[in-house]
């Protein structure tokens, strides 16, 4: 193995990142981790709104050289929706209307063009 190779942890193009200690996340982790907002209680089979925001806690840059490229939403490992974003002209926030028959944790993945893909998760209650 090449000793100069970056570790996956240090390589933004490798894997999906998350805060190592969510209760004590760094500002770098906070600015990249998607924050999911959904109702406290949802009903199976009925639409509800899910908003995903990146840079909510600590603002993330939004300029051509550094921005959030896309936001995806999953129910567990099932893909639900995706928003492609344009630097400066769109904010790094997306709202989706979602209807689920099975409640798994909602996962949002967002990709920064410089710092890779990051995941945020919330549990749903019925
Ligand atoms: Fe970034």
Backbone and ligand atoms as CSV (ligand in chain L), in Angstrom:
chain,resi,resn,atom,element,x,y,z
A,1,UNK,N,N,0.848,-1.196,0.000
A,1,UNK,CA,C,0.000,0.000,0.000
A,1,UNK,C,C,0.886,1.250,0.000
A,2,UNK,N,N,0.444,2.240,-0.706
A,2,UNK,CA,C,1.150,3.504,-0.780
A,2,UNK,C,C,1.059,4.242,0.561
A,3,UNK,N,N,2.215,4.512,1.168
A,3,UNK,CA,C,2.199,5.169,2.473
A,3,UNK,C,C,1.694,6.601,2.390
A,4,UNK,N,N,1.730,7.192,1.188
A,4,UNK,CA,C,1.257,8.558,1.032
A,4,UNK,C,C,-0.259,8.627,0.851
A,5,UNK,N,N,-0.895,7.481,0.660
A,5,UNK,CA,C,-2.340,7.494,0.448
A,5,UNK,C,C,-3.039,8.078,1.669
A,6,UNK,N,N,-4.059,8.918,1.425
A,6,UNK,CA,C,-4.823,9.489,2.526
A,6,UNK,C,C,-5.655,8.388,3.169
A,7,UNK,N,N,-5.914,8.548,4.442
A,7,UNK,CA,C,-6.868,7.642,5.060
A,7,UNK,C,C,-8.246,8.021,4.552
A,8,UNK,N,N,-9.169,7.073,4.607
A,8,UNK,CA,C,-10.539,7.365,4.176
A,8,UNK,C,C,-11.080,8.547,4.965
A,9,UNK,N,N,-10.796,8.579,6.249
A,9,UNK,CA,C,-11.305,9.634,7.114
A,9,UNK,C,C,-10.882,11.021,6.634
A,10,UNK,N,N,-9.664,11.119,6.106
A,10,UNK,CA,C,-9.141,12.411,5.670
A,10,UNK,C,C,-9.435,12.692,4.200
A,11,UNK,N,N,-10.026,11.716,3.508
A,11,UNK,CA,C,-10.281,11.871,2.074
A,11,UNK,C,C,-11.744,12.251,1.854
A,12,UNK,N,N,-12.042,13.503,1.431
A,12,UNK,CA,C,-13.435,13.921,1.297
A,12,UNK,C,C,-14.210,13.123,0.252
A,13,UNK,N,N,-13.514,12.499,-0.679
A,13,UNK,CA,C,-14.230,11.769,-1.728
A,13,UNK,C,C,-14.565,10.342,-1.317
A,14,UNK,N,N,-14.119,9.919,-0.132
A,14,UNK,CA,C,-14.314,8.531,0.306
A,14,UNK,C,C,-15.395,8.436,1.371
A,15,UNK,N,N,-16.415,7.672,1.091
A,15,UNK,CA,C,-17.432,7.390,2.098
A,15,UNK,C,C,-18.379,8.540,2.365
A,16,UNK,N,N,-19.179,8.373,3.396
A,16,UNK,CA,C,-20.130,9.388,3.847
A,16,UNK,C,C,-19.754,9.737,5.282
A,17,UNK,N,N,-19.540,11.021,5.530
A,17,UNK,CA,C,-19.027,11.458,6.824
A,17,UNK,C,C,-20.175,11.801,7.786
A,18,UNK,N,N,-19.847,11.751,9.064
A,18,UNK,CA,C,-20.763,12.230,10.096
A,18,UNK,C,C,-19.918,12.700,11.280
A,19,UNK,N,N,-20.563,13.448,12.170
A,19,UNK,CA,C,-19.837,13.933,13.352
A,19,UNK,C,C,-19.381,12.736,14.173
A,20,UNK,N,N,-18.125,12.754,14.583
A,20,UNK,CA,C,-17.593,11.618,15.358
A,20,UNK,C,C,-18.274,11.525,16.719
A,21,UNK,N,N,-18.501,12.676,17.346
A,21,UNK,CA,C,-19.202,12.720,18.629
A,21,UNK,C,C,-20.306,13.767,18.477
A,22,UNK,N,N,-21.525,13.335,18.058
A,22,UNK,CA,C,-22.575,14.308,17.726
A,22,UNK,C,C,-22.879,15.304,18.850
A,23,UNK,N,N,-22.729,14.874,20.093
A,23,UNK,CA,C,-23.025,15.786,21.208
A,23,UNK,C,C,-21.962,16.878,21.339
A,24,UNK,N,N,-20.808,16.630,20.759
A,24,UNK,CA,C,-19.708,17.606,20.816
A,24,UNK,C,C,-19.132,17.828,19.423
A,25,UNK,N,N,-20.015,18.029,18.443
A,25,UNK,CA,C,-19.568,18.184,17.059
A,25,UNK,C,C,-18.732,19.449,16.898
A,26,UNK,N,N,-17.742,19.368,16.035
A,26,UNK,CA,C,-16.922,20.544,15.734
A,26,UNK,C,C,-17.705,21.464,14.808
A,27,UNK,N,N,-17.265,22.715,14.683
A,27,UNK,CA,C,-17.925,23.637,13.754
A,27,UNK,C,C,-17.853,23.104,12.326
A,28,UNK,N,N,-16.744,22.474,11.958
A,28,UNK,CA,C,-16.602,21.895,10.614
A,28,UNK,C,C,-17.650,20.809,10.393
A,29,UNK,N,N,-17.854,19.971,11.411
A,29,UNK,CA,C,-18.868,18.914,11.294
A,29,UNK,C,C,-20.270,19.516,11.259
A,30,UNK,N,N,-20.518,20.519,12.110
A,30,UNK,CA,C,-21.848,21.144,12.157
A,30,UNK,C,C,-22.198,21.811,10.838
A,31,UNK,N,N,-21.242,22.434,10.187
A,31,UNK,CA,C,-21.565,23.165,8.952
A,31,UNK,C,C,-21.849,22.240,7.787
A,32,UNK,N,N,-21.465,20.949,7.896
A,32,UNK,CA,C,-21.682,20.007,6.801
A,32,UNK,C,C,-22.793,18.994,7.064
A,33,UNK,N,N,-23.149,18.781,8.311
A,33,UNK,CA,C,-24.122,17.734,8.634
A,33,UNK,C,C,-25.543,18.204,8.335
A,34,UNK,N,N,-26.272,17.487,7.480
A,34,UNK,CA,C,-27.651,17.890,7.183
A,34,UNK,C,C,-28.523,17.799,8.443
A,35,UNK,N,N,-29.368,18.798,8.638
A,35,UNK,CA,C,-30.313,18.814,9.751
A,35,UNK,C,C,-31.697,18.550,9.175
A,36,UNK,N,N,-32.370,17.522,9.686
A,36,UNK,CA,C,-33.684,17.120,9.181
A,36,UNK,C,C,-34.755,17.621,10.132
A,37,UNK,N,N,-35.780,18.257,9.548
A,37,UNK,CA,C,-36.931,18.680,10.353
A,37,UNK,C,C,-38.165,17.956,9.821
A,38,UNK,N,N,-38.858,17.252,10.709
A,38,UNK,CA,C,-40.077,16.522,10.341
A,38,UNK,C,C,-41.016,16.592,11.534
A,39,UNK,N,N,-42.326,16.302,11.310
A,39,UNK,CA,C,-43.256,16.333,12.457
A,39,UNK,C,C,-42.814,15.360,13.546
A,40,UNK,N,N,-43.164,15.688,14.798
A,40,UNK,CA,C,-42.824,14.795,15.912
A,40,UNK,C,C,-43.499,13.439,15.756
A,41,UNK,N,N,-44.732,13.474,15.239
A,41,UNK,CA,C,-45.504,12.248,15.042
A,41,UNK,C,C,-45.961,12.219,13.591
A,42,UNK,N,N,-45.796,11.092,12.912
A,42,UNK,CA,C,-46.282,10.956,11.528
A,42,UNK,C,C,-47.211,9.749,11.451
A,43,UNK,N,N,-48.096,9.780,10.428
A,43,UNK,CA,C,-49.010,8.654,10.223
A,43,UNK,C,C,-48.589,7.912,8.977
A,44,UNK,N,N,-48.501,6.585,9.097
A,44,UNK,CA,C,-48.176,5.772,7.926
A,44,UNK,C,C,-49.211,6.047,6.844
A,45,UNK,N,N,-48.753,6.174,5.593
A,45,UNK,CA,C,-49.662,6.350,4.460
A,45,UNK,C,C,-50.153,7.766,4.255
A,46,UNK,N,N,-49.713,8.730,5.060
A,46,UNK,CA,C,-50.129,10.126,4.877
A,46,UNK,C,C,-48.901,11.009,4.634
A,47,UNK,N,N,-49.051,11.929,3.679
A,47,UNK,CA,C,-47.934,12.822,3.357
A,47,UNK,C,C,-47.588,13.720,4.546
A,48,UNK,N,N,-46.329,13.943,4.717
A,48,UNK,CA,C,-45.842,14.939,5.685
A,48,UNK,C,C,-44.621,15.626,5.087
A,49,UNK,N,N,-44.336,16.817,5.580
A,49,UNK,CA,C,-43.216,17.609,5.043
A,49,UNK,C,C,-41.931,17.296,5.793
A,50,UNK,N,N,-40.874,17.152,5.027
A,50,UNK,CA,C,-39.536,16.951,5.589
A,50,UNK,C,C,-38.629,18.038,5.013
A,51,UNK,N,N,-38.034,18.814,5.869
A,51,UNK,CA,C,-37.092,19.852,5.418
A,51,UNK,C,C,-35.679,19.461,5.835
A,52,UNK,N,N,-34.778,19.546,4.889
A,52,UNK,CA,C,-33.375,19.233,5.144
A,52,UNK,C,C,-32.571,20.504,4.889
A,53,UNK,N,N,-31.765,20.867,5.851
A,53,UNK,CA,C,-30.973,22.095,5.731
A,53,UNK,C,C,-29.527,21.802,6.082
A,54,UNK,N,N,-28.630,22.346,5.297
A,54,UNK,CA,C,-27.199,22.225,5.573
A,54,UNK,C,C,-26.680,23.617,5.921
A,55,UNK,N,N,-25.904,23.687,6.971
A,55,UNK,CA,C,-25.395,24.992,7.391
A,55,UNK,C,C,-26.361,25.726,8.288
A,56,UNK,N,N,-27.292,24.983,8.883
A,56,UNK,CA,C,-28.288,25.608,9.764
A,56,UNK,C,C,-27.650,26.038,11.085
A,57,UNK,N,N,-26.826,25.191,11.635
A,57,UNK,CA,C,-26.230,25.465,12.947
A,57,UNK,C,C,-25.003,26.364,12.796
A,58,UNK,N,N,-24.134,26.004,11.892
A,58,UNK,CA,C,-22.965,26.815,11.542
A,58,UNK,C,C,-23.036,27.021,10.031
A,59,UNK,N,N,-23.127,28.267,9.562
A,59,UNK,CA,C,-23.303,28.501,8.122
A,59,UNK,C,C,-22.193,27.874,7.275
A,60,UNK,N,N,-22.610,27.300,6.151
A,60,UNK,CA,C,-21.665,26.734,5.183
A,60,UNK,C,C,-21.511,27.727,4.033
A,61,UNK,N,N,-20.312,27.890,3.466
A,61,UNK,CA,C,-20.156,28.790,2.317
A,61,UNK,C,C,-21.104,28.423,1.172
A,62,UNK,N,N,-21.500,29.419,0.415
A,62,UNK,CA,C,-22.398,29.198,-0.722
A,62,UNK,C,C,-21.918,30.086,-1.871
A,63,UNK,N,N,-20.829,29.676,-2.493
A,63,UNK,CA,C,-20.201,30.425,-3.586
A,63,UNK,C,C,-19.667,29.410,-4.591
A,64,UNK,N,N,-19.351,29.831,-5.814
A,64,UNK,CA,C,-18.967,28.857,-6.845
A,64,UNK,C,C,-17.826,27.920,-6.448
A,65,UNK,N,N,-16.874,28.382,-5.652
A,65,UNK,CA,C,-15.744,27.531,-5.289
A,65,UNK,C,C,-16.006,26.599,-4.123
A,66,UNK,N,N,-17.098,26.798,-3.423
A,66,UNK,CA,C,-17.367,26.011,-2.214
A,66,UNK,C,C,-18.857,26.094,-1.913
A,67,UNK,N,N,-19.552,24.990,-2.119
A,67,UNK,CA,C,-21.008,25.010,-1.923
A,67,UNK,C,C,-21.538,23.590,-1.751
A,68,UNK,N,N,-22.810,23.511,-1.359
A,68,UNK,CA,C,-23.489,22.223,-1.242
A,68,UNK,C,C,-24.084,21.892,-2.608
A,69,UNK,N,N,-23.660,20.756,-3.177
A,69,UNK,CA,C,-24.049,20.389,-4.540
A,69,UNK,C,C,-25.423,19.739,-4.611
A,70,UNK,N,N,-25.725,18.900,-3.626
A,70,UNK,CA,C,-27.030,18.229,-3.633
A,70,UNK,C,C,-27.394,17.741,-2.252
A,71,UNK,N,N,-28.691,17.503,-2.089
A,71,UNK,CA,C,-29.239,16.948,-0.852
A,71,UNK,C,C,-30.126,15.771,-1.258
A,72,UNK,N,N,-29.929,14.622,-0.626
A,72,UNK,CA,C,-30.780,13.455,-0.877
A,72,UNK,C,C,-31.438,13.035,0.422
A,73,UNK,N,N,-32.632,12.469,0.292
A,73,UNK,CA,C,-33.370,11.989,1.454
A,73,UNK,C,C,-33.683,10.507,1.275
A,74,UNK,N,N,-33.481,9.741,2.337
A,74,UNK,CA,C,-33.732,8.299,2.357
A,74,UNK,C,C,-34.601,7.940,3.549
A,75,UNK,N,N,-35.395,6.880,3.377
A,75,UNK,CA,C,-36.072,6.228,4.492
A,75,UNK,C,C,-35.283,4.953,4.740
A,76,UNK,N,N,-34.494,4.934,5.814
A,76,UNK,CA,C,-33.549,3.831,5.973
A,76,UNK,C,C,-32.583,3.854,4.795
A,77,UNK,N,N,-32.573,2.778,4.020
A,77,UNK,CA,C,-31.710,2.736,2.836
A,77,UNK,C,C,-32.498,2.936,1.545
A,78,UNK,N,N,-33.778,3.282,1.663
A,78,UNK,CA,C,-34.621,3.484,0.480
A,78,UNK,C,C,-34.555,4.937,0.032
A,79,UNK,N,N,-34.123,5.155,-1.213
A,79,UNK,CA,C,-34.050,6.514,-1.755
A,79,UNK,C,C,-35.444,7.108,-1.883
A,80,UNK,N,N,-35.603,8.379,-1.449
A,80,UNK,CA,C,-36.889,9.071,-1.573
A,80,UNK,C,C,-36.827,10.252,-2.530
A,81,UNK,N,N,-35.825,11.107,-2.399
A,81,UNK,CA,C,-35.836,12.353,-3.177
A,81,UNK,C,C,-34.450,12.964,-3.207
A,82,UNK,N,N,-34.273,13.864,-4.192
A,82,UNK,CA,C,-32.993,14.546,-4.342
A,82,UNK,C,C,-33.223,15.980,-4.832
A,83,UNK,N,N,-32.436,16.901,-4.323
A,83,UNK,CA,C,-32.436,18.279,-4.816
A,83,UNK,C,C,-31.023,18.625,-5.253
A,84,UNK,N,N,-30.868,19.036,-6.514
A,84,UNK,CA,C,-29.575,19.518,-7.021
A,84,UNK,C,C,-29.538,21.023,-6.845
A,85,UNK,N,N,-28.409,21.532,-6.373
A,85,UNK,CA,C,-28.321,22.940,-6.002
A,85,UNK,C,C,-27.269,23.674,-6.827
A,86,UNK,N,N,-27.466,24.962,-6.958
A,86,UNK,CA,C,-26.559,25.834,-7.695
A,86,UNK,C,C,-25.937,26.822,-6.717
A,87,UNK,N,N,-24.626,27.023,-6.776
A,87,UNK,CA,C,-24.012,27.937,-5.816
A,87,UNK,C,C,-24.559,29.356,-5.934
A,88,UNK,N,N,-24.642,30.002,-4.788
A,88,UNK,CA,C,-25.049,31.398,-4.646
A,88,UNK,C,C,-26.531,31.626,-4.939
A,89,UNK,N,N,-27.075,31.016,-6.001
A,89,UNK,CA,C,-28.450,31.300,-6.395
A,89,UNK,C,C,-29.489,30.451,-5.682
A,90,UNK,N,N,-29.064,29.325,-5.070
A,90,UNK,CA,C,-30.002,28.520,-4.280
A,90,UNK,C,C,-29.409,28.324,-2.896
A,91,UNK,N,N,-30.291,28.292,-1.915
A,91,UNK,CA,C,-29.849,28.038,-0.544
A,91,UNK,C,C,-29.741,26.526,-0.348
A,92,UNK,N,N,-28.953,26.118,0.617
A,92,UNK,CA,C,-28.758,24.681,0.853
A,92,UNK,C,C,-29.844,24.144,1.774
A,93,UNK,N,N,-31.071,24.236,1.285
A,93,UNK,CA,C,-32.237,23.742,2.023
A,93,UNK,C,C,-33.226,23.175,1.009
A,94,UNK,N,N,-33.903,22.086,1.379
A,94,UNK,CA,C,-34.891,21.469,0.492
A,94,UNK,C,C,-36.014,20.898,1.344
A,95,UNK,N,N,-37.243,21.074,0.851
A,95,UNK,CA,C,-38.402,20.496,1.532
A,95,UNK,C,C,-39.060,19.492,0.603
A,96,UNK,N,N,-39.302,18.305,1.119
A,96,UNK,CA,C,-39.927,17.226,0.357
A,96,UNK,C,C,-41.226,16.825,1.054
A,97,UNK,N,N,-42.212,16.419,0.260
A,97,UNK,CA,C,-43.438,15.850,0.813
A,97,UNK,C,C,-43.319,14.340,0.684
A,98,UNK,N,N,-43.473,13.656,1.797
A,98,UNK,CA,C,-43.126,12.236,1.871
A,98,UNK,C,C,-44.304,11.441,2.430
A,99,UNK,N,N,-44.555,10.275,1.851
A,99,UNK,CA,C,-45.579,9.358,2.385
A,99,UNK,C,C,-44.930,7.990,2.516
A,100,UNK,N,N,-44.988,7.424,3.716
A,100,UNK,CA,C,-44.305,6.156,3.984
A,100,UNK,C,C,-45.278,5.124,4.544
A,101,UNK,N,N,-45.106,3.891,4.123
A,101,UNK,CA,C,-45.881,2.789,4.691
A,101,UNK,C,C,-45.105,2.070,5.790
A,102,UNK,N,N,-43.788,2.266,5.796
A,102,UNK,CA,C,-42.939,1.671,6.826
A,102,UNK,C,C,-42.068,2.784,7.379
A,103,UNK,N,N,-42.029,2.882,8.692
A,103,UNK,CA,C,-41.247,3.961,9.299
A,103,UNK,C,C,-39.853,3.477,9.681
A,104,UNK,N,N,-38.897,3.951,8.922
A,104,UNK,CA,C,-37.486,3.735,9.231
A,104,UNK,C,C,-36.909,5.110,9.563
A,105,UNK,N,N,-35.738,5.165,10.161
A,105,UNK,CA,C,-35.133,6.489,10.379
A,105,UNK,C,C,-34.971,7.238,9.052
A,106,UNK,N,N,-35.227,8.542,9.093
A,106,UNK,CA,C,-34.959,9.362,7.904
A,106,UNK,C,C,-33.481,9.698,7.891
A,107,UNK,N,N,-32.878,9.537,6.718
A,107,UNK,CA,C,-31.462,9.875,6.556
A,107,UNK,C,C,-31.347,10.899,5.436
A,108,UNK,N,N,-30.627,11.960,5.674
A,108,UNK,CA,C,-30.339,12.937,4.626
A,108,UNK,C,C,-28.838,12.917,4.366
A,109,UNK,N,N,-28.481,12.909,3.090
A,109,UNK,CA,C,-27.080,12.967,2.690
A,109,UNK,C,C,-26.905,14.223,1.843
A,110,UNK,N,N,-25.904,15.003,2.159
A,110,UNK,CA,C,-25.619,16.219,1.394
A,110,UNK,C,C,-24.149,16.212,1.018
A,111,UNK,N,N,-23.859,16.727,-0.188
A,111,UNK,CA,C,-22.467,16.726,-0.639
A,111,UNK,C,C,-21.934,18.134,-0.829
A,112,UNK,N,N,-20.838,18.417,-0.145
A,112,UNK,CA,C,-20.074,19.652,-0.346
A,112,UNK,C,C,-19.050,19.369,-1.443
A,113,UNK,N,N,-18.863,20.324,-2.346
A,113,UNK,CA,C,-17.930,20.077,-3.457
A,113,UNK,C,C,-16.483,19.925,-2.987
A,114,UNK,N,N,-16.161,20.449,-1.811
A,114,UNK,CA,C,-14.790,20.322,-1.307
A,114,UNK,C,C,-14.638,19.278,-0.206
A,115,UNK,N,N,-15.690,19.069,0.559
A,115,UNK,CA,C,-15.554,18.263,1.777
A,115,UNK,C,C,-16.384,16.989,1.776
A,116,UNK,N,N,-16.940,16.620,0.616
A,116,UNK,CA,C,-17.564,15.317,0.480
A,116,UNK,C,C,-18.985,15.219,1.021
A,117,UNK,N,N,-19.446,13.969,1.118
A,117,UNK,CA,C,-20.827,13.673,1.510
A,117,UNK,C,C,-20.929,13.495,3.023
A,118,UNK,N,N,-22.016,14.045,3.592
A,118,UNK,CA,C,-22.264,14.002,5.032
A,118,UNK,C,C,-23.687,13.537,5.272
A,119,UNK,N,N,-23.887,12.813,6.371
A,119,UNK,CA,C,-25.211,12.274,6.658
A,119,UNK,C,C,-25.738,12.797,7.988
A,120,UNK,N,N,-27.057,13.024,8.012
A,120,UNK,CA,C,-27.783,13.337,9.245
A,120,UNK,C,C,-28.982,12.413,9.323
A,121,UNK,N,N,-29.406,12.056,10.510
A,121,UNK,CA,C,-30.479,11.075,10.692
A,121,UNK,C,C,-31.426,11.522,11.805
A,122,UNK,N,N,-32.708,11.223,11.616
A,122,UNK,CA,C,-33.661,11.356,12.739
A,122,UNK,C,C,-34.565,10.138,12.729
A,123,UNK,N,N,-35.091,9.812,13.892
A,123,UNK,CA,C,-36.080,8.730,13.997
A,123,UNK,C,C,-37.466,9.307,13.797
A,124,UNK,N,N,-38.360,8.511,13.258
A,124,UNK,CA,C,-39.772,8.905,13.114
A,124,UNK,C,C,-40.596,8.146,14.134
A,125,UNK,N,N,-41.623,8.829,14.650
A,125,UNK,CA,C,-42.539,8.156,15.587
A,125,UNK,C,C,-43.947,8.222,15.018
A,126,UNK,N,N,-44.734,7.182,15.265
A,126,UNK,CA,C,-46.132,7.212,14.810
A,126,UNK,C,C,-47.059,7.240,16.015
L,1,LIG,FE,FE,-17.627,22.474,2.730
